[in-house]
Amino acid sequence: MIDTAVETIRASFNELVNTRHFLHSHPELSDNEENTARFVSEKLSQMGVMHKTGVGGHGVLAELVGKRQGKTIGLRADMDALPILEQNTFDYCSQNKGVMHACGHDGHTTVLLGAAKALQSLNGDFAGTVRMIFQPAEETVGGAARMCAEGAMEGVDAVLALHGWPGIELGAIGIRRGAMMASADTFDITVKGKGSHAAYPHQSFDPIMVGAQIVTALQSIISREINPADPAVVSVTKFHAGTAYNVIPGHAEIAGTIRTLSPDLRKEIPNRIRSIAEGICAAHRAECEFRYHMGTGPVYNDPNFTDLVEDVARETFGDKAVYEVPYASMGAEDFAAYLEYAPGMMFRLGLGDVSPIHTPTFNFDDRALPIGVIPMSIYWWQGADYFKRPTSEERHAQLP
């Protein structure tokens, strides 16, 4: 049975490459993945895999049911691209100017399509169900929650995803127990002061000066109020004010992002930002308008599931192919939304010496494709009976 799937994967290498190259040359931004979803649907139809489209936007949900009873394992891949002008020169560069697969989602989608084909080649000779989740809008961290709301995780006992990762040896499986990636929230602060002629600043409540003090003071949250052993980031990324050299404006707008690995810290930091901003505004007779948006939570890799993934990776590729990720990333992934419904984990698939993700010269190494397909399609679902589906109360109690 396993040999059949492995042979299918090996024989499909050129098809995998062609699939990724097509996806790379036809990228679509978050919530615009209509053609990508159509392509995925056509591929699944050619394989004879049952699926439905239009889930959570342009999401595609596919399912293969084994002949024997067992657990349900979810496999997830994201499909959207980024608003980046590609600077590569190969013949399958983006044909959509200003849009690029700079985060490897072309590779992720290709791997999951390859897994679908390998699993379909088994003709149901496995236990349980494999649910394949092709997700839109990961980059704007909205697609996962929408797909979950529309039933993507209904009945799923465990869920798995991969992320291609530069800097890890090509084909290595990067694992980490516990916190893997950070939450990502955003804030907006509007400082409402009083404008004046720039020659008469005493007639103003200068919102630029007030805003500058807020930006500086926010840095003290991380440096002086948070335990250094509890990673967190507060980054101001926007500061807009004024329209002329000789006018002190009436308001200033500040915005930024907050990243944490701890749910408790995630709840605490917004209160500190509000307190600092309102206090500084009040001291300078300005008004403060504070808005906070909760984005995606931290990705927490279930230790038991990670143990299984490590065992399988060592058995499949050898001890040297397993890479212990030394620390969590402060980058974010809305894969966290699926982990609210079932235990799971995200592993990193080594891409070797390629440009960093989210840069105009990044490219997913084709040689990593079958290495990603083999474990996604053969071994993870074999461990389905390893899992006891916890209650929702137990799941929340397990989270850090």
C-alpha positions as CSV (number, residue, x, y, z in Angstrom):
1,M,0.0,0.0,0.0
2,I,2.7,2.5,1.0
3,D,4.9,1.5,-1.9
4,T,2.0,2.2,-4.3
5,A,1.7,5.8,-2.9
6,V,5.5,6.3,-3.0
7,E,5.7,5.2,-6.6
8,T,2.9,7.5,-7.5
9,I,4.7,10.5,-5.9
10,R,8.0,9.7,-7.5
11,A,6.4,9.3,-10.9
12,S,4.6,12.6,-10.4
13,F,7.6,14.8,-9.9
14,N,7.4,16.5,-13.3
15,E,3.7,17.0,-12.8
16,L,4.3,18.6,-9.3
17,V,6.9,20.9,-10.8
18,N,4.5,22.0,-13.7
19,T,1.7,22.5,-11.1
20,R,3.9,24.8,-9.0
21,H,5.2,26.7,-11.9
22,F,1.7,27.4,-13.2
23,L,0.6,28.6,-9.7
24,H,3.7,30.7,-9.4
25,S,3.1,32.4,-12.7
26,H,-0.6,33.1,-11.9
27,P,-0.6,34.5,-8.3
28,E,-3.7,36.1,-6.8
29,L,-4.0,38.2,-3.7
30,S,-6.0,37.3,-0.6
31,D,-9.7,37.0,-1.3
32,N,-9.0,37.1,-5.1
33,E,-8.0,33.5,-5.5
34,E,-10.8,32.7,-7.9
35,N,-8.6,31.3,-10.7
36,T,-6.4,29.5,-8.2
37,A,-9.4,27.8,-6.7
38,R,-10.7,26.8,-10.1
39,F,-7.3,25.3,-11.0
40,V,-7.3,23.3,-7.7
41,S,-10.9,22.1,-8.3
42,E,-10.0,21.0,-11.9
43,K,-7.0,19.0,-10.6
44,L,-9.1,17.3,-7.9
45,S,-11.8,16.5,-10.5
46,Q,-9.3,14.9,-12.7
47,M,-8.2,12.7,-9.8
48,G,-11.8,11.8,-9.0
49,V,-11.5,13.4,-5.5
50,M,-14.8,14.6,-4.0
51,H,-14.7,18.3,-3.1
52,K,-16.6,21.5,-2.8
53,T,-15.7,25.1,-3.6
54,G,-16.6,28.5,-2.3
55,V,-15.8,27.6,1.3
56,G,-14.9,30.7,3.4
57,G,-14.6,32.7,0.2
58,H,-12.5,30.9,-2.5
59,G,-11.6,28.0,-0.3
60,V,-11.7,24.4,-1.5
61,L,-12.6,21.5,0.8
62,A,-11.7,17.9,-0.4
63,E,-12.1,14.6,1.3
64,L,-11.0,11.0,0.9
65,V,-12.6,8.3,3.0
66,G,-10.9,5.0,3.7
67,K,-12.5,1.6,3.6
68,R,-11.8,1.1,7.3
69,Q,-13.0,3.1,10.3
70,G,-10.6,5.6,11.8
71,K,-10.0,9.2,12.8
72,T,-10.2,12.2,10.6
73,I,-7.0,14.1,9.8
74,G,-7.0,17.5,8.3
75,L,-4.3,18.6,5.9
76,R,-4.1,22.4,5.2
77,A,-2.5,24.5,2.5
78,D,-2.8,28.2,1.8
79,M,-3.3,29.6,-1.7
80,D,-2.9,33.4,-1.7
81,A,0.0,35.5,-2.8
82,L,1.5,38.9,-1.8
83,P,1.5,42.4,-3.3
84,I,5.2,42.2,-4.3
85,L,6.8,43.0,-7.7
86,E,8.8,39.9,-8.6
87,Q,12.5,40.3,-9.5
88,N,13.3,36.8,-10.5
89,T,14.1,36.1,-14.2
90,F,13.1,32.5,-14.8
91,D,10.5,31.6,-17.4
92,Y,7.6,31.0,-14.9
93,C,7.8,34.4,-13.2
94,S,4.5,36.1,-12.1
95,Q,2.4,37.2,-15.0
96,N,0.3,39.4,-12.6
97,K,2.5,42.5,-12.2
98,G,2.9,43.5,-8.6
99,V,1.6,40.2,-7.2
100,M,3.9,37.3,-6.3
101,H,4.1,34.0,-4.5
102,A,6.7,35.3,-2.2
103,C,5.7,33.1,0.8
104,G,5.7,29.7,-0.9
105,H,1.9,29.1,-1.0
106,D,2.4,27.9,-4.6
107,G,4.5,25.1,-3.1
108,H,2.1,24.4,-0.2
109,T,-0.8,24.1,-2.6
110,T,1.2,21.8,-4.9
111,V,2.2,19.6,-2.1
112,L,-1.4,19.1,-1.0
113,L,-2.5,18.4,-4.5
114,G,0.3,15.8,-4.7
115,A,-0.9,14.3,-1.4
116,A,-4.4,14.0,-2.8
117,K,-3.2,12.2,-5.8
118,A,-1.1,9.8,-3.8
119,L,-3.9,9.0,-1.4
120,Q,-6.3,8.5,-4.2
121,S,-4.0,5.9,-5.7
122,L,-4.6,3.8,-2.6
123,N,-8.2,3.3,-3.6
124,G,-9.5,3.7,-0.1
125,D,-7.1,1.1,1.4
126,F,-6.6,3.1,4.6
127,A,-8.4,3.8,7.9
128,G,-10.3,7.0,8.6
129,T,-10.8,10.1,6.6
130,V,-8.4,12.7,5.1
131,R,-9.8,16.2,4.9
132,M,-7.8,18.5,2.6
133,I,-8.2,22.2,3.2
134,F,-7.1,24.6,0.4
135,Q,-7.4,28.0,2.2
136,P,-7.7,31.5,0.8
137,A,-6.6,34.7,2.6
138,E,-3.8,33.5,4.9
139,E,-1.7,36.7,4.3
140,T,-4.6,38.8,5.6
141,V,-5.2,36.2,8.4
142,G,-8.9,35.9,7.6
143,G,-9.4,32.8,5.5
144,A,-8.8,30.2,8.2
145,A,-11.5,31.5,10.6
146,R,-14.0,31.7,7.7
147,M,-13.3,28.2,6.6
148,C,-13.7,26.9,10.1
149,A,-17.0,28.8,10.5
150,E,-18.2,27.0,7.4
151,G,-17.4,23.5,8.7
152,A,-13.9,22.8,7.5
153,M,-12.9,21.4,10.9
154,E,-16.2,19.6,11.7
155,G,-15.3,16.1,12.9
156,V,-11.5,16.6,12.5
157,D,-9.5,14.9,15.1
158,A,-6.1,16.4,14.3
159,V,-4.8,18.9,11.7
160,L,-1.4,19.3,10.0
161,A,0.2,22.0,7.9
162,L,3.7,22.7,6.5
163,H,5.5,25.9,5.7
164,G,8.5,26.0,3.3
165,W,11.4,27.6,5.1
166,P,14.6,29.1,3.8
167,G,17.7,28.5,5.8
168,I,16.8,25.0,6.8
169,E,18.6,22.3,4.8
170,L,16.8,21.2,1.7
171,G,14.2,18.6,2.5
172,A,14.7,18.6,6.3
173,I,11.7,18.5,8.5
174,G,11.7,21.3,11.1
175,I,9.8,20.6,14.3
176,R,9.1,22.4,17.5
177,R,6.9,21.5,20.5
178,G,4.7,24.1,22.0
179,A,4.7,27.7,20.7
180,M,5.8,27.8,17.0
181,M,4.5,31.2,15.7
182,A,3.2,34.3,17.4
183,S,-0.2,35.9,17.5
184,A,-0.7,39.0,15.3
185,D,-2.9,41.9,16.4
186,T,-3.1,45.5,15.2
187,F,-3.8,48.9,16.9
188,D,-4.7,52.4,15.7
189,I,-4.2,55.6,17.7
190,T,-5.6,58.9,16.6
191,V,-4.2,61.9,18.5
192,K,-6.7,64.8,18.3
193,G,-4.9,68.0,19.1
194,K,-5.3,71.6,17.9
195,G,-3.7,72.9,14.8
196,S,-2.1,76.3,14.2
197,H,0.4,78.2,12.0
198,A,3.8,76.6,12.4
199,A,5.2,80.0,13.3
200,Y,3.0,80.1,16.4
201,P,3.2,76.7,18.0
202,H,2.1,78.0,21.4
203,Q,-1.4,78.3,19.9
204,S,-1.5,74.6,19.2
205,F,-1.8,71.3,21.0
206,D,0.7,69.8,18.7
207,P,-0.4,66.2,17.8
208,I,3.0,65.4,16.1
209,M,4.9,66.1,19.4
210,V,2.3,64.1,21.4
211,G,2.4,61.3,18.9
212,A,6.2,61.2,19.0
213,Q,6.2,60.8,22.7
214,I,3.6,58.0,22.4
215,V,5.8,56.1,19.9
216,T,8.8,56.4,22.2
217,A,6.9,55.4,25.3
218,L,5.4,52.3,23.7
219,Q,8.9,50.9,23.5
220,S,9.1,50.7,27.3
221,I,6.4,48.1,27.3
222,I,8.7,45.4,26.0
223,S,12.0,46.7,27.5
224,R,10.7,47.5,31.0
225,E,7.3,45.8,31.6
226,I,7.5,42.4,30.0
227,N,9.6,39.5,31.3
228,P,12.5,39.0,28.9
229,A,11.8,35.3,28.9
230,D,8.3,35.9,27.6
231,P,8.8,37.0,23.9
232,A,6.6,39.9,22.6
233,V,6.9,42.6,20.0
234,V,5.3,46.0,19.8
235,S,6.1,47.7,16.5
236,V,4.8,51.1,15.3
237,T,4.6,50.8,11.5
238,K,2.6,54.0,10.5
239,F,2.8,57.6,11.6
240,H,0.8,60.1,9.4
241,A,0.3,63.8,10.1
242,G,0.4,67.1,8.4
243,T,0.1,68.4,4.9
244,A,2.3,71.5,4.7
245,Y,5.7,72.9,5.9
246,N,4.1,75.8,7.7
247,V,1.0,74.2,9.3
248,I,0.9,72.3,12.6
249,P,-1.9,69.7,11.9
250,G,-4.9,69.1,14.1
251,H,-4.4,65.3,14.3
252,A,-1.9,62.5,13.9
253,E,-2.5,58.8,13.2
254,I,-0.3,56.0,14.6
255,A,-0.7,52.3,13.9
256,G,1.3,49.1,14.5
257,T,1.3,45.5,15.3
258,I,1.6,43.4,18.5
259,R,3.1,39.9,18.5
260,T,3.1,37.5,21.5
261,L,3.4,33.8,22.2
262,S,1.4,33.9,25.4
263,P,-2.4,34.3,25.4
264,D,-2.3,36.1,28.8
265,L,0.3,38.6,27.6
266,R,-1.8,39.0,24.4
267,K,-4.7,40.3,26.6
268,E,-2.5,42.5,28.8
269,I,-0.5,44.5,26.2
270,P,-3.5,46.4,24.6
271,N,-4.4,47.8,28.1
272,R,-0.9,49.1,28.5
273,I,-0.9,50.7,25.0
274,R,-4.2,52.4,25.7
275,S,-3.0,53.6,29.1
276,I,0.2,55.1,27.8
277,A,-1.5,56.8,24.8
278,E,-4.4,58.3,26.8
279,G,-2.0,59.4,29.6
280,I,0.3,61.3,27.2
281,C,-2.5,62.8,25.3
282,A,-4.2,64.0,28.5
283,A,-0.9,65.6,29.7
284,H,-0.7,67.7,26.6
285,R,-4.5,68.6,26.4
286,A,-5.0,66.4,23.4
287,E,-7.7,63.7,22.9
288,C,-6.9,60.0,22.2
289,E,-8.9,57.6,20.1
290,F,-7.7,54.0,20.5
291,R,-8.8,51.0,18.4
292,Y,-7.5,47.5,18.7
293,H,-8.1,44.5,16.4
294,M,-7.5,40.9,17.5
295,G,-6.1,39.1,14.5
296,T,-4.8,35.5,14.7
297,G,-3.7,33.7,17.8
298,P,-0.3,31.9,18.4
299,V,0.4,28.6,16.7
300,Y,0.8,26.0,19.4
301,N,2.2,22.6,18.3
302,D,0.6,19.8,20.2
303,P,3.5,17.9,21.9
304,N,2.0,14.4,21.3
305,F,1.3,15.1,17.6
306,T,4.8,16.6,17.3
307,D,6.3,13.4,18.8
308,L,4.4,11.4,16.1
309,V,5.6,13.7,13.3
310,E,9.2,13.4,14.6
311,D,9.0,9.6,14.8
312,V,7.6,9.4,11.3
313,A,10.1,11.8,9.8
314,R,13.1,9.9,11.3
315,E,11.6,6.6,10.1
316,T,11.0,8.0,6.6
317,F,14.0,10.3,6.0
318,G,16.6,9.4,8.7
319,D,17.7,11.1,11.8
320,K,19.7,13.8,10.0
321,A,16.6,15.0,8.2
322,V,14.9,16.1,11.5
323,Y,15.7,19.7,12.5
324,E,14.8,20.9,16.0
325,V,13.6,24.5,15.5
326,P,15.4,26.4,18.4
327,Y,12.9,29.2,19.0
328,A,9.4,30.3,18.0
329,S,9.0,32.8,15.2
330,M,7.4,36.1,15.9
331,G,5.8,35.9,12.5
332,A,2.2,34.9,12.5
333,E,0.0,32.2,10.7
334,D,-3.7,31.9,10.8
335,F,-3.3,28.1,11.0
336,A,-3.9,28.9,14.7
337,A,-7.6,29.1,13.9
338,Y,-7.7,25.4,13.2
339,L,-6.0,24.6,16.5
340,E,-9.0,26.0,18.3
341,Y,-10.9,23.0,17.1
342,A,-8.4,20.1,17.3
343,P,-4.8,19.4,18.3
344,G,-2.3,19.7,15.5
345,M,1.0,21.1,14.4
346,M,2.9,22.9,11.7
347,F,6.3,21.7,10.6
348,R,8.8,23.5,8.4
349,L,10.0,22.0,5.2
350,G,13.6,23.0,4.5
351,L,14.1,24.9,1.2
352,G,17.9,25.3,1.6
353,D,19.7,28.4,0.5
354,V,17.0,30.5,-1.1
355,S,16.0,34.1,-0.6
356,P,14.0,34.9,2.5
357,I,10.2,34.7,2.3
358,H,8.3,37.9,1.6
359,T,11.1,39.2,-0.6
360,P,11.0,39.8,-4.4
361,T,13.5,37.0,-5.2
362,F,12.1,34.2,-3.1
363,N,11.4,31.0,-4.9
364,F,10.2,27.6,-3.6
365,D,12.8,24.9,-4.4
366,D,11.1,22.3,-6.6
367,R,13.2,19.5,-5.1
368,A,11.4,19.9,-1.8
369,L,8.0,19.2,-3.4
370,P,8.0,15.3,-3.2
371,I,9.7,15.5,0.2
372,G,6.7,17.4,1.4
373,V,4.2,15.2,-0.4
374,I,5.4,11.8,1.0
375,P,4.9,12.5,4.7
376,M,1.7,14.5,4.1
377,S,0.1,11.7,2.1
378,I,1.3,8.5,3.6
379,Y,2.4,8.7,7.2
380,W,0.6,11.4,9.1
381,W,-2.9,9.9,8.6
382,Q,-1.5,6.4,9.7
383,G,-1.2,7.9,13.1
384,A,-4.9,8.9,13.2
385,D,-5.7,6.3,15.9
386,Y,-3.0,7.9,18.0
387,F,-5.3,10.7,18.9
388,K,-8.2,10.9,21.4
389,R,-10.4,13.8,20.4
390,P,-10.6,16.1,23.5
391,T,-13.5,18.1,24.5
392,S,-13.4,21.9,23.7
393,E,-12.9,22.6,27.4
394,E,-9.9,20.2,27.4
395,R,-8.5,21.8,24.3
396,H,-8.6,25.3,25.8
397,A,-7.0,24.0,29.0
398,Q,-4.1,22.6,27.0
399,L,-3.3,25.8,25.3
400,P,-0.5,27.9,26.9
